[in-house]
Amino acid sequence: MKNRKFNKWDLDYITNGLRVRVDRMEYEGDLSDLGNEVGMNVGYRYKDMTQDDINDFINGFKHGVSLTNGTH
C-alpha cells in the first residue's frame, strides 16, 4: 500500500480544481453530486487510489463531519 501524503500543496491542487469546476458548473444536484465533484478532484490528485486509500478518505470525511454535527 502506498503511503499517501497530504500537505498544503495537495489541498491547494484539489481546491483549485474545485474552483475551476465551480466556474463551469451548470447543474443543480444533491449531496451525491458534491461527493462526485470532490471525488473526481481527489482522484486527479491521487492517481490509482486503492480501496484502502478510498476507505481512508471516507473515514477522514466522516470524522470531519462528526466534529461539526455533535456526534464526535
Stockholm file with secondary structure:
# STOCKHOLM 1.0

chainA/1-72         MKNRKFNKWDLDYITNGLRVRVDRMEYEGDLSDLGNEVGMNVGYRYKDMTQDDINDFINGFKHGVSLTNGTH
#=GR chainA/1-72 SS CCCCCCCHHHHHHHHHHHHHHHHHCCCCCCHHHHHHHHHHHHHHHSTTCCHHHHHHHHHHHHHHHHHHHTCC
#=GC SS_cons        CCCCCCCHHHHHHHHHHHHHHHHHCCCCCCHHHHHHHHHHHHHHHSTTCCHHHHHHHHHHHHHHHHHHHTCC
//
